[in-house]
Amino acid sequence: MRPDDAPATGAPAETTHTAPSGAPRGGDPTATGPGRRRSVPGAILNAVGVLMLVATVLVCAAIMAPRLAGLEPYAVATGSMEPSIPTGSLVYAQDVDPASLQAGDVITFSTARQPGVPVTHRVVSNDPVDREIVTQGDANASADPDPVPYAGVRGKVALSVPVLGTVAAALSTAAGKAALAAVVVVALGLCLLADRLRR
């Protein structure tokens, strides 16, 4: 046997491969690349879009959903009931028999002078004989000049939410509805853009 044919002794030689320069190491959680760079802004845009949609749904639900329980929403435009009901609040009134109203109840009603304008004041007294109710705003020094006929009572206030009346009044206008639609479109656009960035 020739010397160069002798069996090798000792540990076999290792074969090593050098990774190309700049290539990320396999399994390295800190590796960065185009996909990872795109995922961060994509996640942010998606979160913003989802939050906008959720906020829109919650506002609309807060305004409209109580109607399913028989409550009618009315925006409070003045400070006559402060501090118990601040200006800009949204009150929810439920249908009630006017004869059952007592002093201290808060009601929403219409007056003969302004039949189309809802007013929310507190009951001072109730006259079932004349079928009239004397009302007064908490912030007013005296009772309202004209008693409220039973026919003018729109309901007894069951709940009030600060600020929501201002939002509801704004959304009832053409500009407000257009703004709401724009918010929904922008939110959906952000979610679609986020989906593209994360691919």
C-alpha positions in Angstrom: 0.0 0.0 0.0 1.3 3.4 -0.9 1.8 5.9 1.8 -0.7 8.3 0.1 -3.4 5.5 0.3 -3.1 5.0 4.0 -6.4 5.4 5.9 -6.8 8.8 7.5 -6.6 8.9 11.2 -8.1 11.5 13.7 -11.3 13.6 13.3 -12.6 14.3 9.9 -12.0 17.8 8.6 -14.9 20.2 8.8 -16.4 21.7 5.8 -17.5 25.4 6.2 -19.5 27.7 4.1 -19.2 31.4 4.3 -22.5 33.3 4.0 -22.6 36.1 1.4 -21.7 39.4 2.8 -24.7 41.4 4.1 -27.0 38.3 4.2 -29.0 38.0 7.5 -28.2 35.1 9.8 -30.9 32.4 9.8 -33.2 32.6 12.9 -31.8 36.0 13.9 -34.9 37.8 15.4 -33.2 41.1 14.9 -32.9 40.7 11.2 -34.2 43.6 9.2 -35.4 43.7 5.6 -37.9 45.3 3.3 -40.7 43.2 4.6 -40.1 44.1 8.2 -39.6 47.8 7.4 -43.0 47.8 5.6 -44.8 46.0 8.4 -44.2 48.8 11.0 -45.9 51.6 9.2 -48.5 49.2 7.9 -49.4 48.2 11.5 -49.7 51.9 12.5 -51.9 52.8 9.6 -54.1 49.8 10.2 -54.5 50.7 13.9 -55.4 54.3 13.1 -58.0 53.2 10.5 -59.6 50.7 12.8 -59.8 53.2 15.6 -61.5 55.7 13.3 -64.0 53.2 12.3 -64.7 52.1 15.9 -65.1 55.7 17.0 -67.5 56.4 14.2 -69.6 53.3 15.0 -69.7 54.1 18.7 -70.8 57.7 18.2 -73.6 56.7 15.8 -74.7 53.9 18.1 -74.8 56.2 21.1 -77.0 58.6 19.2 -79.3 56.1 17.4 -79.4 52.9 19.5 -81.4 54.2 22.4 -84.4 54.7 20.0 -84.7 50.9 20.0 -85.6 51.2 23.7 -88.2 53.9 23.1 -85.9 56.8 24.0 -85.9 59.9 21.8 -82.6 62.0 21.7 -82.6 65.8 22.0 -79.7 68.2 21.9 -79.4 70.8 24.7 -78.5 74.1 23.0 -78.5 76.4 26.1 -77.2 76.5 29.6 -80.6 76.8 31.4 -80.2 73.4 33.0 -76.6 73.8 34.1 -74.8 72.4 36.0 -77.0 69.2 36.0 -77.2 69.2 32.2 -74.4 71.1 30.5 -74.8 72.9 27.2 -74.1 70.5 24.4 -75.5 67.5 26.1 -77.7 64.9 24.5 -80.8 64.0 26.6 -82.9 60.9 26.0 -86.6 61.3 26.8 -89.1 58.5 27.2 -92.8 58.7 26.5 -94.8 59.2 29.7 -98.3 60.1 30.9 -98.0 63.8 31.7 -100.4 63.4 34.6 -97.8 61.1 36.3 -95.1 63.8 36.3 -94.0 65.1 39.6 -92.0 68.1 40.9 -88.3 67.5 40.3 -88.8 65.5 37.1 -86.9 66.7 34.1 -88.9 66.8 30.9 -88.5 67.8 27.3 -91.4 69.8 25.8 -92.6 72.2 23.1 -94.0 75.7 23.7 -96.7 77.5 21.9 -94.3 80.3 21.0 -91.8 77.9 19.4 -93.5 74.6 18.7 -90.6 73.2 16.7 -87.9 73.9 19.3 -87.6 71.3 22.1 -87.0 72.6 25.6 -85.6 70.6 28.5 -86.5 72.0 32.0 -87.5 70.7 35.4 -91.1 70.3 36.6 -92.1 72.7 39.4 -95.7 71.7 39.7 -98.3 69.7 37.8 -101.9 70.7 37.6 -104.0 67.7 36.4 -107.2 69.7 36.4 -106.0 72.4 33.9 -103.7 69.8 32.4 -100.7 72.1 32.6 -97.2 71.8 34.0 -95.1 74.7 35.4 -91.4 74.3 34.5 -88.1 76.0 35.3 -84.5 75.7 34.2 -82.1 74.9 37.1 -80.0 77.9 36.1 -83.0 80.3 35.9 -84.1 82.6 38.7 -87.8 82.1 38.1 -90.3 79.7 36.5 -91.0 79.7 32.8 -93.6 82.4 31.9 -95.9 80.0 30.1 -97.2 76.7 31.6 -96.7 73.6 29.4 -99.9 71.9 28.2 -100.0 68.2 28.5 -100.1 68.0 24.7 -96.7 69.8 24.5 -94.8 67.2 26.6 -92.5 65.2 24.5 -91.2 62.9 27.3 -89.4 62.5 30.6 -85.6 62.7 30.5 -84.1 59.3 31.5 -80.5 60.0 30.6 -78.2 62.8 29.5 -74.7 62.5 28.0 -72.4 65.6 27.9 -70.9 66.8 24.6 -72.8 64.2 22.5 -75.6 66.8 21.7 -73.1 69.0 20.0 -71.9 66.0 17.9 -75.4 65.0 17.1 -76.4 68.5 16.0 -73.3 68.7 13.8 -74.0 65.3 12.2 -77.6 66.3 11.4 -76.4 68.9 8.9 -75.4 68.2 5.4 -71.8 69.2 6.1 -71.7 66.9 9.1 -73.0 63.9 7.1 -70.4 64.6 4.5 -67.7 64.8 7.1 -68.8 61.5 8.6 -68.7 59.8 5.2 -65.2 61.2 4.6 -64.0 59.8 7.9 -65.3 56.4 6.9 -63.7 56.6 3.5 -60.3 57.7 4.9 -60.4 55.0 7.6 -61.1 52.3 5.0 -58.3 53.7 2.8 -55.9 53.5 5.6 -56.8 49.9 6.3 -56.3 49.0 2.6 -53.0 50.8 2.4 -51.8 49.0 5.5 -52.7 45.7 4.0 -50.6 46.5 0.9 -47.6 47.6 3.0 -47.7 44.4 5.0 -47.5 42.1 2.0 
